[in-house]
Amino acid sequence: MKIRAQLVLACFLLSVLPLSVIVVYSYRSSRSALESAYRKEADARTRQMDRRLATIRGDLQQRLAEVSALPMPAGATDRTPDVGNILITTGDAASLVDSLEIQPMRVAIPAAGTIVQQAIRHAPRANPNAPPGVSQPPPPTPPPQADEAADAGDEADINVSEAPDAPEPVVIAIPPPPKLPKFMMSPEQRTLINEISTLGTKLGMSAQTMSPEERIAAEKRIKQLQKDLNASLKATQSQWKEQFDAVEKERDQYFRARQLQREDALAARSQARVAERAQRDTAPVAGAAPAVATTTEAIIIKHKLTDAEKQQLRQHERQATLLFGQKFNFPLRKEGTIVGHISAQVSTPEVVRRVLGVHGDDADEITFAVDRDSNVYTRNPDDRKTLDRAGITDRVLKNHSLSDLREWIVVMSRDPQSGLRVGVARPVGDNLEELRKTAGKNFGYGIALIFVALIGIVPIANHMTRDVNLVTRGAERIAQGDLMTRLPVKSNNEIGQLAAAFNRMAQDLSLQQQTIVEQERTRKEQEIQQRILELEYDRKSLDLEEARRFQLSMLPKSVPAHDLFDVAVFTLTAAEVGGDYYDFHVAPDGVLTATVGDATGHGAKAGTMVTVVKALFSGYTPEVMPAQFLRDAAEKVKRMDLGRMAMALLLARFDRNRLTVASAGMLPGYVHRVGTGKIEEVARGATPLGTLGADYHDVSIDLAPGDTVLFMTDGFPELQNASGQQLGYAAAIDEFVAAANGATADDVIASLAAAAKRWNGERPPNDDVTFVVVRAKTA
């Protein structure tokens, strides 16, 4: 493939791939963000519905608890509760209750022998907005005449019984208060607001690009729309105000009627007490019936219920239990004694309506609830049909996962007390489809722009490839050996710079070719010289090793065996030829002479000096004292005229228990006294052999059996550790004190050698180290 096609293809791929990645990522991230926002909204809505349910349950519990705490009339002989007090105490919670049942205890009165049973009910109300599947209570009927029984016994003697002739229950129906109207905008008003908002946004964002005539027309249109909207809102507000005032007047009349009811009930109770004092054992109190009858405009009383009506009441009680997870049942007391129970049948449609919210809260969302019996509640039948079509109802009832629903986001929560599940279903299919369409449009626009760019890339690629062809032909000529090839430089761009660089390269190649030839000649000469140096180094190393072996041959092969003295030696040579020297001489009469020396420097000169001293000591006789030998040796070395070569030498003469030492620049001899453990130095300082001085003196001491004598070179105290620190003379003497406790001279030597290795490690020493140990034997 030619480079022109490669450039075009590369530009296309490098444009399409990032564009595809950006579009896909943008779509997925936008969808994820949208779904996350909707889920958070739905989760907040479900929590709100849970709070509504808890609020309703708590309000009902509180109201019924207050009703149960109301005292029964002390003088009532028929155990009829104060209906007025109960209805007043129930308050706003009355709209949530279909029936309020007050069930007195079934009691037997010993004196009269009669049985009393009474029930007062708040009759069920029909609800036109009830969800599908929720049964409705029957409409209230006019109350029949109540049968009342006398109560003439003491409450302490009352016993519960199942009396077959108990009175029929009493049903009381109270209509709910009128509801205040809500102010809502009409569709036409919302259309005006949307148009004003759109024109305002367009005028704000495109003001610079619009012509003056277009701006004036837009401003006039906005003013006219605002004028029409204000007029429409004023008319709507006027109508709403009239409706609100009329309903508010009806509510005032309703609450005044409730207050009159309470006052009539109080008056009837007072009359009942007076009648009870006058005639305690007569029929039921006459004032009880007027107490109910005086408020017939607001209350309807019914004494007998059919079996169907009773079954509906029980059904309502079960539905309330499914919604709230409990029954609303509280005791009633008269003068401290429980005389009955009050229970409420909650209005299921009203509770569901309040929990799920008004349908206009969010038209896009569908709120629903599911109880433990798999009853599904929605705000209206259309919502239920929508859930069924989407398959949400079936999944919820079968407890299937709701996270994989396409085009729907469903969030549910469960009430822990009742098990009621509330949920929010949000359709997102239209929004996702709009996202997909937008992503597709953006991708199409991007592809179109890419093709437009490719049209412009083709001539540029042709121009670039033409210059590249020139460079290619020039490279071929250079490959054939024509280093004088030069290319024409026609531009200052990268291709022109490449041509200039090519020309410099051709020139450099010609120069480099000459340089390579010279470097190759120089390299071969260096290799020959290096080989000569290696041969010379090998020769010198061989000579140095021979000199080293020669130096070691100067030393005795073994130490002398003596009857009076135990002798041991140790030497550790440096890397080069050293100058340490030791030797022994044993006379026929038993006199032992030992010498220790150290030639200055290293290498061949040190070896030469050791050889000279070795030759001089070979002619030593024990009749000559050490100081005299050193003086004769110094004179002979001077006569040899060896230049700056010198040698420190110590001569020690052991004659039974007498030690005589003379030193020419060597370290003194060290004597360890076995009796005291102290160290004595034996010798006097003097100059080495080969120097100007020749004043040497003998120093004599007596040795006791077990005393140990050490002669050493300066290599031991000057030995360095890994940090470059020297051992030192004081530390060397301390090591000798510790080593002198050895059983034999060899043990002393081994201890000193170990000390040298501990300090120096495995490295070769910087100078030769030599020890000569002589111990006087014990008898």
N, C-alpha and C positions, 0 to 999 in steps of 0.2 A: 504494500500500500504506500502510495506516495505521501510525502510530508504534507502536501496541501490537503489531501483527504483526511489525513490524521488530525490536522489542525481543526478542520471543520467538524469532524466527529467528536473530537475532544471538547470543543466549545459547546456542542449540542449536549453531550452527556453531562458535562460540568454545569450546565444550566438546568437540564431537566431533573437530574437527581436531587439537587438542593431544593428546587421548586416542589417536587413531589414530597420530599420530607417535610418541608415547611407547611404545605397544605394539609398533609395527613396529620401532622402534629397539631396544627392549629385547630383542625376539626375535632380531634380527640380531646385536646385540652379544653376546648370550648364546651364540648358535650359533657365532659366530666365536671366542669365547673357548673354548668347548668343543672345537671342532675344533683350535684351536691347541694346547690342552693335550694332546689325544689325539695330535697329530702329534709334539709334543715327547717324549711317552712312547714312541711307536713308534720315533722316531729314536734315543732312548737305548737301546731294546731291540735295534735293529739294530747299533748300535755295540758293545753287549755281545756279540752273537753274533759279530761280526767279531773281537773280542778273544778269544773262546773258540776260534775257528778258528786264530788266530795262536798261541795258547798250546799247542793240541794239536800243531800243526805244529812249533813250537819244541821241545816235549818229545820228540816222536818223533825229530827230528834229533839232539838231544843224546844220547838213549839209544842210538840206532844208531851214533852217532859213538863213544860209549864202548865199544860192543860191537866196532866195527871196530878200536879201539885195543888190544883184548885180545891178548896174545901167543899164538901157536900153540905147542903142546907141542914142546919142542926135540927130544925123542927119538921122537916119533911117526913111524912109518914109513909109515903109510897116509894121512897128511895129514888125519886126522880132527880137526876143531876141538874145543875143550873145550866140550862142550854145556852142562855145568853152569855154567861161568863166563858163558856167553852168556845163559842163562835167568835167572841171578841178577842180572846187570847190567841186563837189560831191565826188571825191577822192575814198577812199576804200569803202565807203558806196554804191558804184555802184553795188557791187556784191550782195547786199541785195535787189535790186530794179529790178523788171521785166519790168516796164515801167515808164518813167518820162514824164508826160504830162504837156505842157505849153499851156494854153488856153488864148489867147488874148481876150480883151473885144470886143463884137460886137458893132461897132460904125458906125455912119453915118457921112460922110464928106459933109458938105453943099455945098462946091464949086464944087466938082466933081460929087456929087450925087451917089457915089458908096459905097458898104458895104464890109468891110474886116473881114475875120475870119481866124484864123490860129491856128494850133496845132502842136506842136513838141513833139514827143514821143520817149522814150527810149524803143525799142521793147522788148517783152518778150523773155526769154531764156528758152530752154528746160532743165530740171534737171532729169538725170536718176535715182537719189537717192530719188526722191520724195516719201513721204509716200502714202500708199494706200488711195484712195478716194480723193486725191488732184488733181485737174485738171491741165493740162499743157498748156501753151500758144503756139500758132502756131509758126512755124519757120519763121524767117524774110524773106521778099521778096525784090527783087531789087526795089529801089525807083522810082516812076514815076516822070514826069516833074512837078514841082510846079507851080501853078497859083498864081500870085502875083498881088496885087492891089495897086494902088498909094495912098499915104497918103499926102494929100495936105491941110489939115485944121489945125486950132489951137486946141490944146487939151482942152482948156477951153470950146470949143463949141461942143465937142464930146458927143453924147448921145447914151445910150445903146438901141439896137433895135434887133428885131428878124428878120434879113434879110434872105429871102429865097435863095438868090443867093450868100451866103457867100462862101469863098474858102474852099476847102477840107483841113482837117488837114494834117500835115506833120509828118511822123514817122521816127525817127533816131534810129538805132540799133548799140550798141557798144559792142563788145565781151569782156568778162572778162579777166583779166590778168592771165597768166599761174600760177598754184599753185606749190609751191616748194614741192619736195617729202619729206616724213618722213622716218627716219631711223627706221627700225623694225627688230627684230631678227627673224630668221627662227625657225620653230618647232624643227629642229635638234639641233640648238644652245641652245635652252632652255632645251632640254633633256640633253645635255652635262653639262650645269650649274647645273641642279638638281642632276645629278649623282655625280658631284664633291662635292656638298654640303652634300649629304648623306654620302659619304665616309669620308669626313672631320669630320663630326659629330661623326660617328662611331669610327674613329681613335682617336678622342679627349676623348670620354666617356669610351671606352673599351680598352684603351692603356695598362692598367695594366693586363688585363685578356688575351690579345692576345699574341700569340707566336711570337718570333722574325721573323719567316718566314712569318707569316700573316701580321705583320706590314710592312715588306719590300715590300711584294706584293701589299698591299694597297697604300703605298707611290708611287711605280712605276706606278700603275694604275692612281693615281691622276695626276702625272706628264705627262703621256701620254694624258690623257683627256684634261689637260690644254694646251698642245701643239696643239692638234687638234682644240680646241676652238679658240686659238689665230690665227691659220691659217685660219679657217673659217671666223672669224671676219674681218681679213685683206682683204680677198677676197670680203666679203659683203660691207665693207667700200669703197673699190675701185670702185665697181659697183655703189654704192650710190653716190660717189663723181662725177662720170661721168654724172649720171642723174641730179644731182644738178647743175653742171656747165652748162649743156645744157639748163635746164629750166631757170636758172638765166640769160643766154644770151637772151633767148626769152623774158623774162620780161623786160630786158634793151631795146630791140627793141620795145616792146609794149609801154613803157613809152616815148621813143624818138618819136614814132609816135604821141602820145598824145600831146607832146610839139610842134611838127610840125603843128599839127592841130590848136593849139592855135595861133601860129605865122601866119598861113594862114588866120585865122579868123580876126586877127588884121589888116592884110594887106587888106583884103576884105572890112573891115569897113572903112579904110582910102579911098579906091577907091570910096566907096559909098558916102562918104561925098563930094568928089570932083565932082562926077556926079550930086549930088543933087544941088550943087550951080549952075552948068551949066544948068541944065534942071529940075526944081522943079516939074513941072506939067506933066511929061512924065510917061511912064510905070514904073513898079517896077525897083529898082536899079539893074544894071547888075552885080554888084560885089557880090550880096548875094548868087547867085547860085554857083559860083566858090568856095565860102567859105566852102561850104559843099562838093562840088565835089572834092576838092583837097585832101580830106582825105577819099576817098572811100575805101582805104585799111582797115581802122578801123571802119568806120561808114557806115551804110546802111540807105538810106532815102526812105521812103514810104509815098505817099501823100494821098492815099485813103485806108480806112479800110472797110472790109465787115461787115455786121451786126453780123455775128458770132464772128468776131474778137472783135468788140465793146462789145458784150455780155461777152466774156471772160475777157476783161479788167474790166468790172463792177464786174464780179465774183471775180476777184483778189482783187479788192478794198474792197469788202465785207469780204473776208477772212482776209485781213490785219486788218480790223476793229475788227473782232472777236479775232485776236491775240493780238493787242495792245490796243484795247478799244478806238481808235481815228482814225481820218483821217489825213493824212499828206498833208495839203493844205495851201499854203502861197501866199500872193499877190506879184505881180511884178510891179515895178514902172519905169516910164520913165520921167526923169526930175521932180521927185516929184509927178507925177500923176500916179494912179493905171491904168495900161493898160492891166492887165491880172492876171492870177493865175497859180501857179505851184502846181501840185499834183503828188504823187508817188504811184504806184501800187507795193506793197512790194512782193518780192518773198517768198511765203509761204513755199515751200520746203526748201529753204536756211535758213530761220529763224528757222524753226522747227529743222533742222539739227544742227544749232549752239546752240539752247537752250537745246535740249536733249543730245548733246554731241556726240562724236565719239563712234562707237560701241565697239571699243577696250578698252575704258576707264575701264570698269569692265564687263567682259563677263558674270558674274553671275547675274548682275542686268539688269532689263528692265525698261528703262525710257519711259514715255509716257505723253501725254498732251490731255486735253479735253476742247474744247471751249464751248461757250454758246449755240451753235446749236447742241451740243452733237456729234461733229465730233471728232474722236479719232485719234491722231497722234502718230506714233511710228518710231523708227529708220529704221526699215525694215519690210517687210511683215511677216517674221518668228516670230518677237516679238509680232506682233498683233495676230497671230494664237495661240501663247503660252498663251497670256492673255485671249483669248476667251476660250481655253480649261480649264483654271483654274477657269473660272467664274468671273474673276476680271472685265472684260469689262462690263458685265451685271450689276454687283453690283455698279460700278461707275456711269453708266448711270441712274440707278434707285435710286441713292443716298442711298444705303444700307450701313450698317456698314461693315468696312473692318478689324476690330480687331479680328473677330472670324474665319478668314480664316485659314484652316489647311494647314500647311507646306508652307505658304507664309506670308511674312511681307510686308505690303503695307503702305506707308506714302505719303500723298498728302498735297499740299498747294495751295492757291488761290491768284492770282494777283488781288489786290483790284481795279485796274483801268479797266482792260479788263474782269475780271471774268474768265480768263484762269486758269485752274487747271493743275498743273504739279505734277507728281507722280513718285515714284520709287517702283518697285515690286521686292522683293528679295526672291528667293526660298530657304527655309531652311529645306525642307523635308529630303534631304540626310544627312545633319548634325544632325538633330534630330534622324533620324534612327540610325546613327552611335552612338549617345549618348545612345539610348536605348539598342543597342547591347552591348556596353561597360558596361553599368550598369548590364545587364543580365549576362555577363561573370563574372564580379566581384562578383555578388551574387552567381553564381554557384561555383566559386573558394572558396568563404567563406564557403558555405555549405559543400564542400568536406573537407576543413580543420576542420570543426566542427565534422564531422563523424570520421575523423582520431583521433581527440582529445577524442571523446567518447570511442574509443577502449582502450585508455590508462586509462580512468576514471574508467572503470569497475573493474579491479583488485584492484585499490586503494579503491573503494567503498566497495569491499568485505573485505579488510583488516580492514577498518574503522568500518564496521558493526560487524565484529567478536569481536573486543574490546568493542564495544557498548553493545553487548549481555552479556558480562561478567558483565558490570556495571548494566545492567537491572536485571540479576539474583541476584546480591548483593543487589540491592534496594528492591527486593521482599523479601529477607530474613530479611532485617531490618524492612520492613513493618509488618512481622510476629512477631516482637519483639526480634529478635536475634541481639542485639547491639554489639556483639563481632565479627561480620562478618568483614573480611578484604579481599581486592582484591589484586591480584599480579600486581606489577608495572613492565611492560616489556619494556617500551620505555620512551623517554623524550618528546615526542610530546604532543599535546593537549589531546589525549586519555590517555596517561600515566599520565599527570598532573591531568586529571579528576579522574583517579583511586586513585592517591595519595590524592586528595582532598576528594574523597569518604571515604577513610580510616580515614582521619582527621575528617570528618563529623561524622563517626560512633563513634569515640572516644569522640568527642565533645558532641554527643547526650547522651552518657552514663553519661558524667560529667554533662551535662545540665539537665538531668533528676534528678540527686541528687540536683543540684542547685535549680531547680524549686520547689522541695519539701520544701527545706529550705526557699526559698523566699515566698512560700505560707503560711508557718507557721509564718514567720515574718510579712507578710502582714496582716494576721488575728489579730496578736498581735497589730499592728499599728492601725488597724480599731477599736479595743476595746479601745486602749488608746485615739484615736481621739474622740470616743464617750464619754468617761469620761470627756475629756477636754471641749467638747461642753456642756455637762450637767453642768460642773463647771462654764463655761462662762455664761450659761443661768441663773444659780443661782446668780452669782455675778451681772449680769445685772439687775436682779429682785431686789436684795438688793440695788443696786445703784439707781434704779428708786424710790424705797421706801424712800431712804435717800433724794432724790431730792424733792419728795413730802413732806417729813417731813420739809425740809428747807423752802419750800414755805409756809408751814403751820405756820412757825414762824413769817411771815410777816402779818401785819394787813390786814383784809379783805376789809376795806374801809378807806378812808381818813376822818379825822374829819371835821364836818361842824362848822365853826366859824363865829361870827358876824363881826369880825374885819379883818380876814385874809382869803384869797382864797388859798386853798392847793390842790396840784396835785402831783402824783408820777408816775414813770415809771421804770420798771426793765426788763432787757433782760439777761436771764441766759445763761451760756455757756453749752457745751455738758455734762460736768461732774457736780457733786454737787459743787456749788459755795459757796462763803463766804460773799456776799453782804447782808447787813441788814439795814432796816430802820424801825422806829416805832414812834408813837406819844403819847402824854399825854396831856389831857386838864383838868385843875384844875377847881374847882367850881367857883373860882373868875375870870375865863376867861384866865388865863395864859396858853399859848400853848407851849409845849416843844416837839421838834423834834430831833430825833437822826438818824445818818447815819453812818454805819460801814462797814468795809471790812476786813474779816479774811484772814490771809495768807494761800496760797495754795488752793487746791480743795479737794473734796472728803469728807470722813467721819470726818477727823480732822477739816476741816473748818466748817462742820455742827455742830460738838461738841462745837466749840468756839462760834458760833452764838447762840447756845442753852444757854450757860453760860451767855452771855451778855443779852439775852432776859430775863433770870431769874432775873438778877441784875436790869434791867430797869423796870421790873414789880413792884419792890418795891420803885420806885422813887417817891419823893414828891416835889412839886414846891418850897417849902421853901429852898430846897438844891440847891445851885448855881451849874452851870455846872462844874466848875473846881473842886469843892469839890466832886461831884459825880464821876468824873473820877479818883480822887485820891483814893476814897474808893473802886471803882471797880478794879483798878490796884492792890491794896493790896489783895483783895479777890482772884483774878486770880492767884497771886503768891502763895497764900496758897494752892490752888488746885494742884499745881505742875504738870501742863499740859505739861511739857517739853518745846519743841521749839515752841509751838503754841502761836500765838499772834494775836491781832486784833487792827486795827486802828478804832477809834471811834470819832465822833464829836457830841456834844450836843449843841443845840440852844434853848434859852428861849425867847419867844416873850411875853412881858408884855406891852400891849397897843402899844405905838410907840417906845418902847425900846427893842433892840435886844442885847442879851448877848450870846456869843459863846465861847466854850472851845474845844480844839482839841487835840486828842492823836494820832498824826501821820496821820491824814486825810488831804485831800485837804482843803484849806480855803473855807469859804463861800463867794459867789460872789453876790454883791448887785448892781443892776442896778438902777441908779437914774433916775426917770422919768423926772425930770426937766432939767438935763444936758445931759442925755444919756450916762454917764460915768459909769465905773465898779469900785467898791471898793471891796478889799479883807478884810475879817473879820476872824481873828484867829491868834494864835501864834503857831509856830511849837513846837512839843513835840514828845516823843517816844510813840509807840503803847502800848496798854495794854498787860501785860505779859512779858515785857522787863524790864531792870534794872531801867530805869528812871521813875519818878513819879512827875515831876515838871510841873504842869498844871496851866494855868492862864486864867481868864475870860477877854474877850474883848467885850466892849459894844459900840453900836452906836445907833443913833436915826433914825427912819424910817419915811418917809413922805408918805402920801397917794399915791398909784400908784407905789411905789418902789417895785422891784421884787428881791427876794432872791433865789439863786440856790445853792443846795448842791449836789455834785456828787462824784462818786467813780472814781478811775483812769482807769476804763475800757473804758470810752469814749475817753479821749485824747490818750490812747494807742491802740485804735482800728486800725486794719490793713486793707488795701485795697488788691486788687488782686495781686499787685506787691510786697506785704509785707511791704509797707511804712505805718508808723504810722501817725495818724491824727495830733497829737501834741497839746500842751496846748494852744499855741497862737491861733491856728485854732479853738480849742474848745471854747475859750472865744469869738472869733468872731462869732461863731455860736450862742452863748448865746445872744450877742448883737442884732443879727438879730431876734432871737426868742422872745426877751423881748418886741417886739412891738405887740405881740398878745393881744387880748382883754381880755382873761382870763388866769388863770394858766394852764388850760387844753390845750389852744392854744399854750402856751409856750412849754409844754411837747410834743405836737404833732410835733411842728417844730423841736425840738431837736431829737426826735425819727426818723423823716424823714432824718435829716442830718446824723444820725448814719447809716441808711440803705443805703443812697447814697454812703457813703464811704466804707462800709463793703460789700454791695451787699446782695445776698441771703445766703451766707455762715454763719454758726454759729459763734458767736464772740469767740475770744480767751480768753476773760475774761468777768465776769458779768459787765453789764452797768446799773447803777442806777442813776435816777434823782429825787430830791425832790425840788419842786418849791413852795414858799410861797410869795404871793403878798398882800401888805397892801391895804385894800379896801378903796375907796374914800367915802366921806360922801354922 
